[in-house]
């Protein structure tokens, strides 16, 4: 027994010595990176803010009559927001590109700005300098947009920004925004004093649209593989019978059920036409579909595995 305990002790000491000898040691001149409170707020912002934001019901105001000049509801006034983290050490340790799009144009932004985010430790605030963003993120921007710096502060569970001065003359500059992990509220200079635009973080879905091989048959031929986001993403196409159709995904407030609802719908031609069919699911659902027999739509949360699954369902389409 004594010899066994001695052996176990020796093995344990040897393992401990090996663990110590294998541990990485820091250089003598190493200094731990210490983040200030402002830097930690920026770090959190850089993690939570990038993404795409949209929805049909974008306007937030108490008086519906005051919304008339700003109607969104899928009109050209609707704003889609794409926020991307970018490396611009020439501007600031932290930088974002925010691009605004109108209507359903996802290719040509009405405005694209670089936002250089800088902690002002002396004043206890975070400053954001705006630059026009021409070309790729690796290209130098033009001069800063004058008088359009923003001041960013934490406001409850949101980060809120507002112009530092009232002399900003760029109509498409963000004059105010509020960011949470799931929402992005904004105002631009051209709508100063108007209602907030309220957009929600969008999720991407891979969708397949199946049609009948012949009239009256079950829809088993995949006509389109598409990508839609769940905050108003839409796709127009022509059915084999010659009718123009539109498929959309959206999260919408249901007045009848007093709750948010995830909807897939099929419209005749466009939003001016009749609703041909729709179905709903719980917000946050990872799949949704509809099959009124003249068309079958299946949408799965976008991932390589789900795209492969869909491709394998109709290998000859």
Phi, psi and omega in degrees: 000317179299317180295323180295316179296320179298317180296316180297321179295318180296318179296316180298317179296321180296318179296320179297319179295322180295320180297320179293318184290332181275347181291142178283136178254142180279146177299156184298329183264014182289137175237129178295138176287121181251123180265137173281171179298321179293319179296325178292324176296320179293318178303316179296319179299319181293335178277323190263336190277321182302143180151189176242142187227139182192168157178164180286318184271078191269341192264137181236109179202156184284325186256109181303327181297331182286351182276347187311315182288349189241011189313134177262280178025053176068016175275174177302344180285346181297138183244129174250135186241130174239125182241126184231137173285137181222149179269111178223070181297341177289342180257313184190161176298335180232136179210144176232150169251124177244122181242136179249136179234152180251150177057229180248018175278114180252012184248328185239104181290146173282338177202138175222122186233145169264134182243107178272121188254121188230128175282131175254091186294325182294319180273347180073028181226169175250126180257143178235121176260135182258135177233145170292146186242092177264133177075206184278169182292343181276350180271149179292138178283172172285187182295156178304148176288117187294142174061022183240024175293147177250154172247128184250132179221153173284135179226094185066234179268009181246161167253123186244135180235146177213156180299141178282339178221167181256021182250012179293126185253357181281115188293336184258007175288143173289120177271334177209146167208155174231131184235129169236172180302338184240354186222155174219116178256139182212155169226141175250164184297327182290341178244028181304131181087350178277187182288156173293144167266128185246115180239149180249150177300131183263149174246141181272137176238139170270125184235147174237137180246115181256143179232160177289147175290334178209158183305133178087349180278164176291139181289099184239002181251120181282116180272328183214140164250122186224170174238126179231146171262159191272012179245040178113013177297143183211160182213128178256145182200174178247124178290153178304337178277002175098352181279139171281138182221162177225130174253135180223155169240140176199153167259122185226148177283126179264112179294328181288328183252357177057044180198164176284142182223137178269120189236140165244135183219157177236124181248151173282111179074289184200196184291348176275349182267182182283155172280117181277325180192152173205159177216162183222162179212175178292136173305136183094355177297145182267359175206151178204150181204171180204143180213087175276017176081327174277351181199145175232126180240125175237125179236126177239146178309134190291121176202156178304322181294318181288326175296318178296318178303313181295317179299324181285340179291324182230067186297339183261003181277000000 
